Amino acid sequence: MKLSAALVACLSVANAFTVSRHASTSDSVCRGTTRLYQRTLGFETPGYSRAEMELQKKQTEVIGYLSGVYSGKEATALRPNVGPSVLISGFDPEQPASVEILDFLNNEYSPHLSFTKIVAHVEDMKTAKKRLIGRNARYTGLLDKLDFSEGTALPTAAQLDGMSSWVVHVDGGDMSKLSDIADLAASAESVQNVAILISGAQGVGAAALQAADEMLQSKASSFAYTLLVVPEWNDEPEAMCAFGIVDVGDVSDGPFTEGESFSREESLRIITECLAIDKAAGKSVVANAAKDVTSLEHMMIQGMREIGFTRIEEVEQMVSIGVKGYTDMLDEQAAEAVWEKAPEPTEEELAARAQTKEQTLLLQKQKREEEKKSSDISAMALEWAKKEY
């Protein structure tokens, strides 16, 4: 019996120790968990810096603006006279741009460019046919549309005869050719639209750009034009980098920095879309790559692509409105939100206010005196009652 009692006592002590240990462990876990939740309530976790919060706010505002544009947007207005035929010139058949421009003009996903005849004006027809007529031309139906003309860098008026549109490339930033291009377009009765792309324009300044636009405006009486100026080309695919577009009238200094480049494919995409966009008619613009993710240009392009703008809608928005239109809208909203300064009061108004203030103070003084008199009477009555009773 003594042994059994001792055994029971030992087991009880062991069980109590185990329970106490579990309780202690559980309490420790609960306290640790409580502390863990307290630490993750947001007070000790690293938050966004002020600069990051400002950037997020700006991105949200841009997305909101673009969403409003997209929800109320009508279909892109197209030029009514792009026509069934187009001639391209200034594209070296041995360079990739010659193939890429044909792909853009003969793209099944661009129904707004429904050409039935595409003429490539080249300096060496034999080389051009060898380079441009390949398997891709056969499979895409380009072979049924493609024709060639041969001559110097620019076609003659006779070679432009019958063409409704003309896409011209000028490399090396040679702005001097623009006058000849305008004269040729004016002399070719059938030409209704001219899209001009100038690449390698690092050395072109604001004055030369504005002079070129003024010249085109003066000569473009029988045709519509779009001028796009870019720096040296690079090999980045289209739609891989955001871009900004600025009207040449808003360029105050050299538009390009040293060593700056722009996607060749993107510039070809922009100029071919401008050929069809009605709002791009009569525009002379400069395009820059927008690699800085904090720039408005990058936010706008990224936002449009996230929302669902098509490429032609994207180009139309940047050419016709762009970042300048957005910032102008913000400035107008800020101006409307500023409180108007109240007019200065006249002497009569000041005198009336003073009189009113004086009367108010007098009434308040009278009220205080009456309250004091009433209080004194009550105190006297209370003292008299105590003496009488």
DRENMAR-880748 format. One record per residue (C-alpha): residue in one letter; x, y, z; residue number from 1. Coordinates in pm, whole numbers, plus 50000, padded with zeros to 5 digits. Example, Ala and Ser with C-alpha at 12.3 -4.5 7.8 and 13.67 -1.06 7.14 Angstrom:
BEGIN
<site aa="A" east="51230" north="49550" up="50780" i="1"/>
<site aa="S" east="51367" north="49894" up="50714" i="2"/>
***
This chain:
BEGIN
<site aa="M" east="50000" north="50000" up="50000" i="1"/>
<site aa="K" east="50282" north="50237" up="50091" i="2"/>
<site aa="L" east="50448" north="50164" up="49758" i="3"/>
<site aa="S" east="50128" north="50227" up="49567" i="4"/>
<site aa="A" east="50068" north="50552" up="49752" i="5"/>
<site aa="A" east="50421" north="50666" up="49676" i="6"/>
<site aa="L" east="50380" north="50575" up="49310" i="7"/>
<site aa="V" east="50053" north="50768" up="49285" i="8"/>
<site aa="A" east="50217" north="51068" up="49448" i="9"/>
<site aa="C" east="50507" north="51059" up="49200" i="10"/>
<site aa="L" east="50272" north="51034" up="48903" i="11"/>
<site aa="S" east="50067" north="51328" up="49033" i="12"/>
<site aa="V" east="50377" north="51542" up="49068" i="13"/>
<site aa="A" east="50494" north="51445" up="48719" i="14"/>
<site aa="N" east="50153" north="51518" up="48568" i="15"/>
<site aa="A" east="50137" north="51852" up="48743" i="16"/>
<site aa="F" east="50485" north="51938" up="48611" i="17"/>
<site aa="T" east="50384" north="51840" up="48258" i="18"/>
<site aa="V" east="50065" north="52046" up="48270" i="19"/>
<site aa="S" east="50251" north="52339" up="48415" i="20"/>
<site aa="R" east="50515" north="52309" up="48143" i="21"/>
<site aa="H" east="50251" north="52296" up="47868" i="22"/>
<site aa="A" east="50072" north="52591" up="48016" i="23"/>
<site aa="S" east="50396" north="52783" up="48037" i="24"/>
<site aa="T" east="50483" north="52694" up="47677" i="25"/>
<site aa="S" east="50132" north="52782" up="47554" i="26"/>
<site aa="D" east="50140" north="53110" up="47740" i="27"/>
<site aa="S" east="50479" north="53184" up="47589" i="28"/>
<site aa="V" east="50350" north="53111" up="47237" i="29"/>
<site aa="C" east="50043" north="53329" up="47291" i="30"/>
<site aa="R" east="50251" north="53615" up="47423" i="31"/>
<site aa="G" east="50496" north="53572" up="47136" i="32"/>
<site aa="T" east="50210" north="53564" up="46885" i="33"/>
<site aa="T" east="50061" north="53875" up="47040" i="34"/>
<site aa="R" east="50392" north="54051" up="47012" i="35"/>
<site aa="L" east="50424" north="53928" up="46652" i="36"/>
<site aa="Y" east="50086" north="54071" up="46557" i="37"/>
<site aa="Q" east="50168" north="54392" up="46735" i="38"/>
<site aa="R" east="50487" north="54424" up="46537" i="39"/>
<site aa="T" east="50309" north="54370" up="46204" i="40"/>
<site aa="L" east="50030" north="54621" up="46255" i="41"/>
<site aa="G" east="50221" north="54861" up="46034" i="42"/>
<site aa="F" east="50397" north="55065" up="46298" i="43"/>
<site aa="E" east="50739" north="54903" up="46265" i="44"/>
<site aa="T" east="50726" north="54771" up="45907" i="45"/>
<site aa="P" east="50915" north="54976" up="45647" i="46"/>
<site aa="G" east="50666" north="55193" up="45454" i="47"/>
<site aa="Y" east="50679" north="55390" up="45131" i="48"/>
<site aa="S" east="50895" north="55697" up="45116" i="49"/>
<site aa="R" east="50735" north="56031" up="45040" i="50"/>
<site aa="A" east="50881" north="56022" up="44689" i="51"/>
<site aa="E" east="50732" north="55676" up="44627" i="52"/>
<site aa="M" east="50394" north="55788" up="44756" i="53"/>
<site aa="E" east="50402" north="56094" up="44530" i="54"/>
<site aa="L" east="50492" north="55871" up="44234" i="55"/>
<site aa="Q" east="50203" north="55633" up="44310" i="56"/>
<site aa="K" east="49968" north="55929" up="44340" i="57"/>
<site aa="K" east="50083" north="56063" up="44003" i="58"/>
<site aa="Q" east="50041" north="55720" up="43840" i="59"/>
<site aa="T" east="49690" north="55688" up="43983" i="60"/>
<site aa="E" east="49596" north="56031" up="43849" i="61"/>
<site aa="V" east="49731" north="55948" up="43502" i="62"/>
<site aa="I" east="49544" north="55616" up="43493" i="63"/>
<site aa="G" east="49225" north="55790" up="43604" i="64"/>
<site aa="Y" east="49263" north="56051" up="43332" i="65"/>
<site aa="L" east="49329" north="55789" up="43062" i="66"/>
<site aa="S" east="49041" north="55572" up="43181" i="67"/>
<site aa="G" east="48810" north="55870" up="43136" i="68"/>
<site aa="V" east="48950" north="55932" up="42789" i="69"/>
<site aa="Y" east="48909" north="55567" up="42695" i="70"/>
<site aa="S" east="48553" north="55531" up="42827" i="71"/>
<site aa="G" east="48435" north="55835" up="42632" i="72"/>
<site aa="K" east="48653" north="55782" up="42328" i="73"/>
<site aa="E" east="48505" north="55765" up="41981" i="74"/>
<site aa="A" east="48662" north="55562" up="41701" i="75"/>
<site aa="T" east="48980" north="55714" up="41560" i="76"/>
<site aa="A" east="48894" north="55954" up="41281" i="77"/>
<site aa="L" east="49070" north="55843" up="40963" i="78"/>
<site aa="R" east="49175" north="56053" up="40668" i="79"/>
<site aa="P" east="48919" north="56009" up="40392" i="80"/>
<site aa="N" east="49170" north="56023" up="40107" i="81"/>
<site aa="V" east="49453" north="55786" up="40202" i="82"/>
<site aa="G" east="49355" north="55600" up="39889" i="83"/>
<site aa="P" east="49441" north="55255" up="39752" i="84"/>
<site aa="S" east="49803" north="55319" up="39653" i="85"/>
<site aa="V" east="50121" north="55427" up="39831" i="86"/>
<site aa="L" east="50481" north="55487" up="39724" i="87"/>
<site aa="I" east="50775" north="55454" up="39964" i="88"/>
<site aa="S" east="51114" north="55616" up="39905" i="89"/>
<site aa="G" east="51440" north="55666" up="40093" i="90"/>
<site aa="F" east="51454" north="55310" up="40227" i="91"/>
<site aa="D" east="51772" north="55115" up="40152" i="92"/>
<site aa="P" east="51672" north="54762" up="40041" i="93"/>
<site aa="E" east="51977" north="54622" up="40219" i="94"/>
<site aa="Q" east="51864" north="54763" up="40553" i="95"/>
<site aa="P" east="51589" north="54611" up="40773" i="96"/>
<site aa="A" east="51378" north="54928" up="40760" i="97"/>
<site aa="S" east="51283" north="54856" up="40398" i="98"/>
<site aa="V" east="51125" north="54523" up="40493" i="99"/>
<site aa="E" east="50966" north="54662" up="40810" i="100"/>
<site aa="I" east="50795" north="54955" up="40637" i="101"/>
<site aa="L" east="50639" north="54715" up="40387" i="102"/>
<site aa="D" east="50517" north="54495" up="40672" i="103"/>
<site aa="F" east="50348" north="54792" up="40841" i="104"/>
<site aa="L" east="50181" north="54904" up="40519" i="105"/>
<site aa="N" east="50068" north="54550" up="40440" i="106"/>
<site aa="N" east="49943" north="54450" up="40784" i="107"/>
<site aa="E" east="49624" north="54248" up="40816" i="108"/>
<site aa="Y" east="49575" north="54396" up="41166" i="109"/>
<site aa="S" east="49570" north="54751" up="41027" i="110"/>
<site aa="P" east="49248" north="54768" up="40825" i="111"/>
<site aa="H" east="49284" north="55146" up="40808" i="112"/>
<site aa="L" east="49577" north="55090" up="40570" i="113"/>
<site aa="S" east="49407" north="54886" up="40301" i="114"/>
<site aa="F" east="49641" north="54951" up="40009" i="115"/>
<site aa="T" east="49601" north="54746" up="39692" i="116"/>
<site aa="K" east="49921" north="54881" up="39538" i="117"/>
<site aa="I" east="50256" north="54950" up="39709" i="118"/>
<site aa="V" east="50544" north="55089" up="39504" i="119"/>
<site aa="A" east="50901" north="55082" up="39638" i="120"/>
<site aa="H" east="51111" north="55356" up="39480" i="121"/>
<site aa="V" east="51475" north="55242" up="39487" i="122"/>
<site aa="E" east="51808" north="55333" up="39332" i="123"/>
<site aa="D" east="51892" north="54971" up="39238" i="124"/>
<site aa="M" east="51588" north="54769" up="39131" i="125"/>
<site aa="K" east="51776" north="54442" up="39092" i="126"/>
<site aa="T" east="51903" north="54451" up="39449" i="127"/>
<site aa="A" east="51566" north="54563" up="39579" i="128"/>
<site aa="K" east="51379" north="54275" up="39418" i="129"/>
<site aa="K" east="51633" north="54030" up="39550" i="130"/>
<site aa="R" east="51602" north="54164" up="39905" i="131"/>
<site aa="L" east="51232" north="54247" up="39925" i="132"/>
<site aa="I" east="51070" north="53961" up="39735" i="133"/>
<site aa="G" east="51094" north="53663" up="39963" i="134"/>
<site aa="R" east="50893" north="53397" up="40138" i="135"/>
<site aa="N" east="50727" north="53650" up="40370" i="136"/>
<site aa="A" east="50612" north="53862" up="40074" i="137"/>
<site aa="R" east="50447" north="53557" up="39921" i="138"/>
<site aa="Y" east="50275" north="53438" up="40238" i="139"/>
<site aa="T" east="50137" north="53779" up="40339" i="140"/>
<site aa="G" east="50000" north="53871" up="39998" i="141"/>
<site aa="L" east="50251" north="54154" up="39956" i="142"/>
<site aa="L" east="50375" north="54004" up="39631" i="143"/>
<site aa="D" east="50036" north="54072" up="39470" i="144"/>
<site aa="K" east="50059" north="54442" up="39562" i="145"/>
<site aa="L" east="50429" north="54522" up="39536" i="146"/>
<site aa="D" east="50582" north="54707" up="39243" i="147"/>
<site aa="F" east="50908" north="54900" up="39193" i="148"/>
<site aa="S" east="51032" north="55223" up="39040" i="149"/>
<site aa="E" east="51397" north="55313" up="38995" i="150"/>
<site aa="G" east="51581" north="55645" up="39010" i="151"/>
<site aa="T" east="51752" north="55888" up="39242" i="152"/>
<site aa="A" east="51671" north="55923" up="39612" i="153"/>
<site aa="L" east="51347" north="56109" up="39542" i="154"/>
<site aa="P" east="51099" north="55999" up="39274" i="155"/>
<site aa="T" east="50994" north="56226" up="38991" i="156"/>
<site aa="A" east="50648" north="56377" up="38957" i="157"/>
<site aa="A" east="50579" north="56123" up="38681" i="158"/>
<site aa="Q" east="50670" north="55835" up="38912" i="159"/>
<site aa="L" east="50435" north="55974" up="39176" i="160"/>
<site aa="D" east="50152" north="55996" up="38926" i="161"/>
<site aa="G" east="49866" north="55768" up="39028" i="162"/>
<site aa="M" east="49986" north="55740" up="39389" i="163"/>
<site aa="S" east="49743" north="55865" up="39654" i="164"/>
<site aa="S" east="49993" north="55849" up="39944" i="165"/>
<site aa="W" east="50368" north="55882" up="39982" i="166"/>
<site aa="V" east="50592" north="55770" up="40272" i="167"/>
<site aa="V" east="50935" north="55933" up="40263" i="168"/>
<site aa="H" east="51240" north="55851" up="40475" i="169"/>
<site aa="V" east="51534" north="56092" up="40501" i="170"/>
<site aa="D" east="51835" north="55976" up="40702" i="171"/>
<site aa="G" east="52119" north="56178" up="40853" i="172"/>
<site aa="G" east="51882" north="56449" up="40974" i="173"/>
<site aa="D" east="51894" north="56620" up="40634" i="174"/>
<site aa="M" east="51624" north="56886" up="40666" i="175"/>
<site aa="S" east="51723" north="57048" up="40335" i="176"/>
<site aa="K" east="51534" north="56782" up="40137" i="177"/>
<site aa="L" east="51199" north="56882" up="40284" i="178"/>
<site aa="S" east="51146" north="57165" up="40040" i="179"/>
<site aa="D" east="51202" north="56933" up="39740" i="180"/>
<site aa="I" east="50963" north="56678" up="39891" i="181"/>
<site aa="A" east="50692" north="56942" up="39933" i="182"/>
<site aa="D" east="50741" north="57066" up="39576" i="183"/>
<site aa="L" east="50717" north="56713" up="39434" i="184"/>
<site aa="A" east="50403" north="56636" up="39635" i="185"/>
<site aa="A" east="50241" north="56958" up="39516" i="186"/>
<site aa="S" east="50330" north="56882" up="39152" i="187"/>
<site aa="A" east="50182" north="56530" up="39165" i="188"/>
<site aa="E" east="49809" north="56583" up="39133" i="189"/>
<site aa="S" east="49714" north="56239" up="39265" i="190"/>
<site aa="V" east="49914" north="56266" up="39592" i="191"/>
<site aa="Q" east="49683" north="56352" up="39881" i="192"/>
<site aa="N" east="49890" north="56252" up="40184" i="193"/>
<site aa="V" east="50263" north="56263" up="40260" i="194"/>
<site aa="A" east="50423" north="56108" up="40568" i="195"/>
<site aa="I" east="50785" north="56218" up="40620" i="196"/>
<site aa="L" east="51024" north="56045" up="40861" i="197"/>
<site aa="I" east="51361" north="56203" up="40933" i="198"/>
<site aa="S" east="51606" north="55990" up="41133" i="199"/>
<site aa="G" east="51950" north="56067" up="41274" i="200"/>
<site aa="A" east="51852" north="56425" up="41359" i="201"/>
<site aa="Q" east="52075" north="56479" up="41664" i="202"/>
<site aa="G" east="52216" north="56799" up="41522" i="203"/>
<site aa="V" east="51882" north="56957" up="41431" i="204"/>
<site aa="G" east="51783" north="57250" up="41652" i="205"/>
<site aa="A" east="51452" north="57408" up="41742" i="206"/>
<site aa="A" east="51484" north="57688" up="41486" i="207"/>
<site aa="A" east="51539" north="57445" up="41197" i="208"/>
<site aa="L" east="51241" north="57235" up="41306" i="209"/>
<site aa="Q" east="51009" north="57533" up="41326" i="210"/>
<site aa="A" east="51131" north="57670" up="40993" i="211"/>
<site aa="A" east="51063" north="57331" up="40832" i="212"/>
<site aa="D" east="50710" north="57325" up="40968" i="213"/>
<site aa="E" east="50640" north="57678" up="40844" i="214"/>
<site aa="M" east="50769" north="57583" up="40500" i="215"/>
<site aa="L" east="50549" north="57273" up="40484" i="216"/>
<site aa="Q" east="50244" north="57471" up="40591" i="217"/>
<site aa="S" east="50305" north="57724" up="40316" i="218"/>
<site aa="K" east="50347" north="57462" up="40043" i="219"/>
<site aa="A" east="50093" north="57199" up="40148" i="220"/>
<site aa="S" east="49792" north="57343" up="39971" i="221"/>
<site aa="S" east="49700" north="57031" up="39773" i="222"/>
<site aa="F" east="49810" north="56759" up="40017" i="223"/>
<site aa="A" east="49815" north="56681" up="40389" i="224"/>
<site aa="Y" east="50143" north="56602" up="40561" i="225"/>
<site aa="T" east="50289" north="56465" up="40882" i="226"/>
<site aa="L" east="50654" north="56519" up="40974" i="227"/>
<site aa="L" east="50818" north="56294" up="41235" i="228"/>
<site aa="V" east="51176" north="56365" up="41349" i="229"/>
<site aa="V" east="51376" north="56113" up="41555" i="230"/>
<site aa="P" east="51741" north="56065" up="41657" i="231"/>
<site aa="E" east="51961" north="55774" up="41548" i="232"/>
<site aa="W" east="51780" north="55443" up="41514" i="233"/>
<site aa="N" east="51834" north="55146" up="41742" i="234"/>
<site aa="D" east="51721" north="54784" up="41699" i="235"/>
<site aa="E" east="51465" north="54768" up="41983" i="236"/>
<site aa="P" east="51136" north="54605" up="41873" i="237"/>
<site aa="E" east="50828" north="54824" up="41864" i="238"/>
<site aa="A" east="50619" north="54863" up="42181" i="239"/>
<site aa="M" east="50913" north="54765" up="42403" i="240"/>
<site aa="C" east="50979" north="55120" up="42522" i="241"/>
<site aa="A" east="50753" north="55413" up="42604" i="242"/>
<site aa="F" east="50790" north="55731" up="42403" i="243"/>
<site aa="G" east="50700" north="56098" up="42413" i="244"/>
<site aa="I" east="50586" north="56314" up="42122" i="245"/>
<site aa="V" east="50628" north="56692" up="42119" i="246"/>
<site aa="D" east="50505" north="56943" up="41863" i="247"/>
<site aa="V" east="50799" north="57125" up="41704" i="248"/>
<site aa="G" east="50641" north="57455" up="41808" i="249"/>
<site aa="D" east="50694" north="57354" up="42171" i="250"/>
<site aa="V" east="51063" north="57267" up="42125" i="251"/>
<site aa="S" east="51274" north="57543" up="42280" i="252"/>
<site aa="D" east="51619" north="57383" up="42251" i="253"/>
<site aa="G" east="51786" north="57090" up="42082" i="254"/>
<site aa="P" east="51531" north="56806" up="42100" i="255"/>
<site aa="F" east="51789" north="56529" up="42139" i="256"/>
<site aa="T" east="52078" north="56465" up="42375" i="257"/>
<site aa="E" east="52415" north="56330" up="42272" i="258"/>
<site aa="G" east="52399" north="55957" up="42211" i="259"/>
<site aa="E" east="52020" north="55945" up="42223" i="260"/>
<site aa="S" east="51850" north="55687" up="42001" i="261"/>
<site aa="F" east="51501" north="55571" up="41912" i="262"/>
<site aa="S" east="51354" north="55238" up="41806" i="263"/>
<site aa="R" east="51353" north="55205" up="41429" i="264"/>
<site aa="E" east="51043" north="54985" up="41434" i="265"/>
<site aa="E" east="50861" north="55225" up="41666" i="266"/>
<site aa="S" east="50932" north="55522" up="41441" i="267"/>
<site aa="L" east="50802" north="55328" up="41139" i="268"/>
<site aa="R" east="50492" north="55229" up="41332" i="269"/>
<site aa="I" east="50425" north="55590" up="41433" i="270"/>
<site aa="I" east="50470" north="55735" up="41085" i="271"/>
<site aa="T" east="50251" north="55473" up="40915" i="272"/>
<site aa="E" east="49974" north="55519" up="41172" i="273"/>
<site aa="C" east="49999" north="55898" up="41125" i="274"/>
<site aa="L" east="49944" north="55846" up="40754" i="275"/>
<site aa="A" east="49590" north="55730" up="40839" i="276"/>
<site aa="I" east="49508" north="55944" up="41146" i="277"/>
<site aa="D" east="49310" north="56254" up="41057" i="278"/>
<site aa="K" east="49428" north="56445" up="41367" i="279"/>
<site aa="A" east="49790" north="56390" up="41260" i="280"/>
<site aa="A" east="49742" north="56586" up="40938" i="281"/>
<site aa="G" east="49944" north="56907" up="40936" i="282"/>
<site aa="K" east="50151" north="56799" up="41237" i="283"/>
<site aa="S" east="50529" north="56829" up="41271" i="284"/>
<site aa="V" east="50650" north="56640" up="41577" i="285"/>
<site aa="V" east="50958" north="56509" up="41752" i="286"/>
<site aa="A" east="50969" north="56167" up="41922" i="287"/>
<site aa="N" east="51191" north="56068" up="42214" i="288"/>
<site aa="A" east="51225" north="55742" up="42402" i="289"/>
<site aa="A" east="51086" north="55763" up="42758" i="290"/>
<site aa="K" east="51284" north="55510" up="42959" i="291"/>
<site aa="D" east="51246" north="55696" up="43289" i="292"/>
<site aa="V" east="50955" north="55525" up="43466" i="293"/>
<site aa="T" east="50885" north="55840" up="43667" i="294"/>
<site aa="S" east="50824" north="56052" up="43355" i="295"/>
<site aa="L" east="50471" north="56141" up="43248" i="296"/>
<site aa="E" east="50546" north="56012" up="42898" i="297"/>
<site aa="H" east="50628" north="55667" up="43034" i="298"/>
<site aa="M" east="50323" north="55666" up="43263" i="299"/>
<site aa="M" east="50089" north="55766" up="42979" i="300"/>
<site aa="I" east="50216" north="55503" up="42733" i="301"/>
<site aa="Q" east="50222" north="55232" up="43000" i="302"/>
<site aa="G" east="49875" north="55334" up="43117" i="303"/>
<site aa="M" east="49727" north="55326" up="42767" i="304"/>
<site aa="R" east="49870" north="54981" up="42705" i="305"/>
<site aa="E" east="49732" north="54852" up="43035" i="306"/>
<site aa="I" east="49387" north="55001" up="42974" i="307"/>
<site aa="G" east="49360" north="54857" up="42622" i="308"/>
<site aa="F" east="49429" north="55136" up="42373" i="309"/>
<site aa="T" east="49515" north="55001" up="42027" i="310"/>
<site aa="R" east="49838" north="55116" up="41864" i="311"/>
<site aa="I" east="49658" north="55363" up="41638" i="312"/>
<site aa="E" east="49465" north="55503" up="41939" i="313"/>
<site aa="E" east="49790" north="55531" up="42134" i="314"/>
<site aa="V" east="49962" north="55721" up="41854" i="315"/>
<site aa="E" east="49658" north="55943" up="41802" i="316"/>
<site aa="Q" east="49648" north="56035" up="42173" i="317"/>
<site aa="M" east="50018" north="56120" up="42187" i="318"/>
<site aa="V" east="50022" north="56317" up="41860" i="319"/>
<site aa="S" east="49701" north="56513" up="41915" i="320"/>
<site aa="I" east="49706" north="56568" up="42293" i="321"/>
<site aa="G" east="50008" north="56405" up="42455" i="322"/>
<site aa="V" east="50167" north="56503" up="42783" i="323"/>
<site aa="K" east="50130" north="56876" up="42714" i="324"/>
<site aa="G" east="49753" north="56845" up="42683" i="325"/>
<site aa="Y" east="49742" north="56657" up="43013" i="326"/>
<site aa="T" east="49958" north="56909" up="43200" i="327"/>
<site aa="D" east="49759" north="57200" up="43052" i="328"/>
<site aa="M" east="49442" north="57039" up="43186" i="329"/>
<site aa="L" east="49597" north="57006" up="43533" i="330"/>
<site aa="D" east="49701" north="57373" up="43526" i="331"/>
<site aa="E" east="49347" north="57480" up="43434" i="332"/>
<site aa="Q" east="49201" north="57271" up="43716" i="333"/>
<site aa="A" east="49447" north="57419" up="43964" i="334"/>
<site aa="A" east="49360" north="57772" up="43849" i="335"/>
<site aa="E" east="48987" north="57706" up="43889" i="336"/>
<site aa="A" east="49043" north="57567" up="44240" i="337"/>
<site aa="V" east="49217" north="57879" up="44369" i="338"/>
<site aa="W" east="48991" north="58089" up="44592" i="339"/>
<site aa="E" east="48911" north="58432" up="44459" i="340"/>
<site aa="K" east="49034" north="58714" up="44683" i="341"/>
<site aa="A" east="48749" north="58892" up="44859" i="342"/>
<site aa="P" east="48705" north="59261" up="44761" i="343"/>
<site aa="E" east="48825" north="59522" up="45008" i="344"/>
<site aa="P" east="48537" north="59667" up="45219" i="345"/>
<site aa="T" east="48433" north="60029" up="45163" i="346"/>
<site aa="E" east="48452" north="60299" up="45436" i="347"/>
<site aa="E" east="48075" north="60278" up="45484" i="348"/>
<site aa="E" east="48096" north="59900" up="45534" i="349"/>
<site aa="L" east="48380" north="59940" up="45782" i="350"/>
<site aa="A" east="48181" north="60203" up="45976" i="351"/>
<site aa="A" east="47874" north="59980" up="45981" i="352"/>
<site aa="R" east="48079" north="59688" up="46108" i="353"/>
<site aa="A" east="48231" north="59905" up="46382" i="354"/>
<site aa="Q" east="47889" north="60031" up="46488" i="355"/>
<site aa="T" east="47752" north="59678" up="46497" i="356"/>
<site aa="K" east="48048" north="59563" up="46704" i="357"/>
<site aa="E" east="48003" north="59852" up="46947" i="358"/>
<site aa="Q" east="47633" north="59775" up="46984" i="359"/>
<site aa="T" east="47708" north="59408" up="47047" i="360"/>
<site aa="L" east="47961" north="59492" up="47317" i="361"/>
<site aa="L" east="47712" north="59732" up="47483" i="362"/>
<site aa="L" east="47439" north="59467" up="47486" i="363"/>
<site aa="Q" east="47676" north="59214" up="47635" i="364"/>
<site aa="K" east="47777" north="59461" up="47908" i="365"/>
<site aa="Q" east="47411" north="59532" up="47991" i="366"/>
<site aa="K" east="47338" north="59160" up="48009" i="367"/>
<site aa="R" east="47625" north="59103" up="48249" i="368"/>
<site aa="E" east="47509" north="59392" up="48471" i="369"/>
<site aa="E" east="47152" north="59258" up="48482" i="370"/>
<site aa="E" east="47279" north="58911" up="48569" i="371"/>
<site aa="K" east="47494" north="59055" up="48849" i="372"/>
<site aa="K" east="47201" north="59262" up="48982" i="373"/>
<site aa="S" east="46974" north="58958" up="48977" i="374"/>
<site aa="S" east="47239" north="58754" up="49158" i="375"/>
<site aa="D" east="47282" north="59023" up="49425" i="376"/>
<site aa="I" east="46905" north="59042" up="49484" i="377"/>
<site aa="S" east="46887" north="58664" up="49521" i="378"/>
<site aa="A" east="47174" north="58669" up="49772" i="379"/>
<site aa="M" east="47008" north="58947" up="49976" i="380"/>
<site aa="A" east="46677" north="58760" up="49978" i="381"/>
<site aa="L" east="46849" north="58444" up="50098" i="382"/>
<site aa="E" east="47026" north="58633" up="50378" i="383"/>
<site aa="W" east="46698" north="58799" up="50489" i="384"/>
<site aa="A" east="46519" north="58464" up="50496" i="385"/>
<site aa="K" east="46790" north="58316" up="50718" i="386"/>
<site aa="K" east="46753" north="58603" up="50968" i="387"/>
<site aa="E" east="46373" north="58586" up="50976" i="388"/>
<site aa="Y" east="46337" north="58212" up="51013" i="389"/>
***
